[in-house]
Structures are given as structure tokens and as C-alpha cells.
Amino acid sequence: MDWQSARKGFKQYLILEKSLTGNSIEAYLHDVLKFENFLSSNEWSISPIEVEYKHLLQFVSSLTKIGVASSSQARMISGLRAFYKYLLLEDVLVNDPTQNLELPKLARKLPEVLSQLEIEAILKQIDLSKPMGHRDQAIIETLYGCGLRVSELIGLNISEIYFEEEFIKVHGKGNKERLVPIAPSVLKVLSRYIHETRVHLKVNKKFSDTTFLNHFGNGLSRISVFKLIKTLATKAGIQKNISPHTFRHSFATSLVEGGADLRAVQQMLGHESIITTEIYTHLDRKFLKETIALYHPRAKRFKKN
């Protein structure tokens, strides 16, 4: 099997088996092509199934030498692992050369989160006397109440809001569906927007089932939601660099701090791996440490000294 046919088959695997989006597929294929070019530049005329661990190790070493960030290296290694997993599934390979390839250690940056008071301050900036005030309120409440990605928010359909059952159906990454519980208070805000604001818009037929619309009856863009949140945060006097994703982090952090099971949080967020969800346990530990530092008498005493 040559590189071209291997990449072609890998692409079909990513589309049909993994259900990945266009950008993700291109990223995976780019990682494989970069490795292939590395082999060519070193005059190693070998096919994908002739690659050994030593070739991969030298590739990673070359990335470090030219200053490629650890996060980018990790992504490339993941791409190559997926490629060789595909070759194993196709029975053209017996041993996986990426098996012992270690990911670089990544500095784990804790995400920015909002406190309950800050979220309330943002909500207070919404003028409910304006036509789109109820829509903006529903956007913030849904982002925080359900932990949605911005793409999931703007893709939410009215037919997928189950008011009686108190669930919404969400289309996540790779078009994977999941059911997320939604609080009655958030449903009440959504219902008011749908029946008192949205019903008066001249809705484009293409967006007849789309929940969140702009003044022209079209679906909202990601940029529109970003701008809305930036504007409200500025008005509320919040100095943090926040985005729609901040509400997702805040949702997860609130659940973990409240004692929610990590597996349940993983399912609600739509994380493929629980390792991704575990970052919120780090946030929880940070919260606990800060609480001790502020309120425990011995901690306060040592702090003064």
C-alpha cells in the first residue's frame, strides 16, 4: 500500500466510521502528509506499512527542533495514531509503530469560569423591554443551563426541545446526538422567547425550526453570539476574557463543585473521553484550596505570617 492510497482510504474511514467534520478530516490528513514529507526529505523511500518506531521518534524530534508547540505535536501524534489504527483495522499491518510513541507533556491551563454573581450581573444587562431582550436572555440561560458549545446553541431546533420531559436534543461534534437535561426555569425563558418574540419574526423557511434567530428571521451566527456576550460582559463590568465557551466551563464547574458524578458531567458535555472532563476536578480542588485559605483560622493565621 502506497501513501496516496493509504491517505485516500483513511479519509473514507474518517468520514464513514468516525463521522468527522471537514476541518477535522483535513487536519488528520495534513498530519499524515507532514510525516510523509518528513520521510521523503530524509530520503526514506518506505511505504506506510514499512514505517518503524524509530522513524516516528525522529519525526517528533524534528518538530521539537524547529519549535513546534507541544500542543501541536500532541495533535500530530494523535493524527498518526488514528492513521495507524485505520491500517490495523484494514489488516494491512500487524504491529502499530505508534504504540510506544508518547505524547509531550502539556501545561494544563485551567479555563476561565464565571461565578453565579457574575452570571446574574450579565443577565441584568439585558433590556427585556426590547424585542430581542427575551432572546438574549434565553441564549445566556441555555448556554449556562445546559453547557452547550456555541455551534450546538445556534443549531438547536425547536422540535428538539422537549418541554414536558425537560430535555433537549443536542447535535455535538461529529454530529453525535446527546440528550441534556434542562431546568424548568430555563424552559420558561425559552418558551417566552419562542411564543412572545420569535413568533412575530418573518422567519426564513430555511430556519423554520431553528430556535435562535436574528432580526431578519435567519439563524444566528457564532460571531453574533460572541459579540452579544462581549457587550453584556463589558456592561456588567466583568474584566475576564469571556466567550460563549466560558458558560460551558461555568456549567461544568458548578456541577462538579456541587458534587455531581464526573461520568454524568462527561455525558452532558458530550466529551468523548473522561480525561477531558477531569479538568473540572482541578478547578474544584482550586476552589477548595481558596476556600480554606479564606476561611480556615489556621490557614488565615499562616497567611498573615
N, C-alpha and C positions, 0 to 999 in steps of 0.2 A: 504493500500500500504506500503510495507516494503522498507527499504533503498536501497537494491540491485536492485529491480525492478524500483524504482524511478530514480536511477542513470542511469540505462540502457535506460529508456525512455527519460531521459534528454539528454543523449548522442545522441540519434537519432534526437531529436529536434534540437540540435546544428548543426548537420550535414545537415539535410534536410531543416530546416526552416531558420536557421541563416547562413548557408554556411560557417562555420568557418573552419580554417585550423587545422591540427592535434595538433599542440602545444597549440593553444588557447583552444581547446576542453579538452585536458589533464589538463590544468590549471584550468578550470572551475570544472572539476570532482574532482580534487585534493582539491579544496576549500570545496566542499560538503563533501568529505571524512574526511577532517580535522575536520569539525564541527561534523560529525557523531562520530568520535573517541573521541571528547571532551565530548559528551553526555554520551558515554559508560564509560569513565574514571570517570565521576561523578555519575555513576550508575543510569542514567536516561534511563530506557528502554521504550523509546517512539518512535513512527513512525514519518516520516516526516510531516504528517498532524496533529500531536499532538503537534508539536513544538509551543511554545509561545514566545512572545517578550522578556520575562524575560530570557529565555534560550539563546537567541541571545545576549542579553546585557551582560550576564555573560561570554559568549564566547569571545566577543570583549574585555572585561575587562581582561580576562586571557591572551590575546595576548599582551596587554599593559604591564602587569606584567612581562612577560618573555622577554620584549624588542623588540617585533616585530615592525618594522618601520611603520610609518603612511601610507606610500605609499603601503606597503604590506597589511596592514589592509584594506585599501580602496579597493584594488583589491579583497580581500576575501569577503568583504561585497557585492561588485558588483556581484561576483560569486554566492553568496547565493540569492541575489535579482533575478538574472536570473533564478535560480533553482525554486524559489517560483512563479515566473511569469509563468514558464512552468506548474507547478502544478495547477495554476489558470486556465490556458488555457485548461487543461485536465479535468476541472470541478471536481477535487477530493478535492478541497479546496474552502472555501467560503471567508475567510479573510486571507490577506497576513501578516504574522508575521513580515516581514522585512519592512513594510510600514513606521514605525516611526524610523527605525534604521538610525542614522545619520553617514555620512562619517566623518572620522577625518580630521581636518584642515591640509592641505598640504602647505608646504612652496613652493611657486611658483618660480622656478628658471628660469630666462629668458635665452633662448638659445643663443649660440654664433652665431653671424652673420658676414658676410664679407661685406666690403664697395665695391663700384664699382671699386675703385682704386686697392684694394686687389685682386679682381677677374681678373682685367686686368693684374696685376702682375703675377698671376698664369698662365694665358693664354700665357704670353710672355715666360714662361719657356719651352713651348712645341717646340720641334725641328721639324718643318714641312718638313725638308729635309729627315727625317727618314720615313720608310714605314708606321709605325703606328702613326706618328705625327698627321695626319688628323683624325684618330680615336680618339685619346686622346682629341683633340680639340673639336670634336663632343660630346664626353662624358661630358666635362665640360659645354659646351654651352647648352646641353639638360638638364642637372641637374639644372642649374641656370635658364634657359629659360622657363622650364615647371614645376619646383618644384617637381620633381619625387623622390620617395623613391628609394634606390639602387636596391631593388628587382624589382621595376617597370622598371627601366632603363635596367637591364640585361634581362628582359623579353619582352622588346619592339620588336615587329616584323616589318619587312619592309612593309608588306602588311597592317599594321595598321598606317602607316604614310601617311596621305592624303595631298600630296603636293599642289594640286590645291585648296583644301578647307582650307588649313593652320590649320589643326587639327591633333592630334594623339589620338589613342585609347589606353587607359591605363588600365591594369588589376591590381586593387588595392587589399586591404585587403579583405579576404573572396571571392576573385576572382570577386569582383564587378567592372564592367566596367564604365569608365567615359571618356568623350571627353575633351581634354585640348587644348586650342589654342596654336599655335607655331609660333613664329615670322619668317618672311621671311629670316632674316639674319641667324637664326639657321637652317632653312631648307636648305639654301645654303651650310652651313658647312656639314650637314648630307648628302646631295646629293653628294658633292665632295668626302666624305669618302666612300660612297657606290659605286660610279662609278669609283673612281680612286685608292682605296686601297682594299676594300673588294672584288671587282671583280677579283683580282689577287690571292686571297687565295684559297687553296684547302679545300673547305668547307665540313665538315662532314654533311651527308644527314640529320641527326637529327636536325641540326641547319641551314637548308637551308633558313629559313625565319627569323632567329634571326638577329637583326641589328648589335649588337656589338659582335665581335669575337676576339679570341686571335690569335697568330701567326700560330697555328695548325689548325685553322678553326673550333674550338669549341667555345661554348658560354662562355662568361666571368663569373668569379665567383665574389661574393661580395668582397672577400679578395683582388682580383686583383684591383678592383676599389678603395678600401681603400688605398692600397699601392701606387697606382698612385697618388692619391690626397695628401697623406702624403709627397711623394717625391717632387711633384711640389710645395707644400706649403713651404717645407724646402728650396728649391732652391730660392723661392721668398722672403725668409727671414721673413715669417709670423710666429709669435710666438704663435698665437692662436691654441688651440687644436681643429682642424677641422676634419670633416669626410664628406662623401657624403651627410649626412643629413644637414650639415651646409649650403649647397647650397639651399636646400629646405627651410630652415629658412630664408635665404637671399632673395629668390624669394618672399616669402610671405611678408616679411618686406618691400621690395621695393614697392610692390603693395599697402600695407596699407599706407605707407608714401606718396605715390603718390595720395592717395585719393580714392583708389578702394573700392567698396562696399564689406562689410565683407562676405555677403552671396555668392558673386561671388568667393571670395578667398576660402571660405569653399568648394565650388563645385570643384574648380580647384585642391585643395589639396586632395579632397576625404575624408574629415573629416565627420564622421557620425553625430557629434554634433558640433554646432557652438561655444560651450563653449571651445572646443579645439582650435579653430581658434582665439578666443578672446585674447589669449596670445600676439598676434602680435599688438593689440591695446595698450598693456602695453609697448611693445617695442617702439611704435610710441610716446607714452607720454614721455618715457625716452629720445628719440631723441629730442622732442620739448623742454624739460627742459634743455638739454645740449646746444641746440641752443641759448636759452635765456641767459643761464649762460655765453656763449662765446661772444655773440654779442650785448645784450641789455645793454645800458650805465648804467642804474641803477643797474642791476644785477652785472655788472663788478665792479661798484663802491663799492657795499656792499661786494663783494668778497674780495676786497683789504683790507677792514677794518676788 
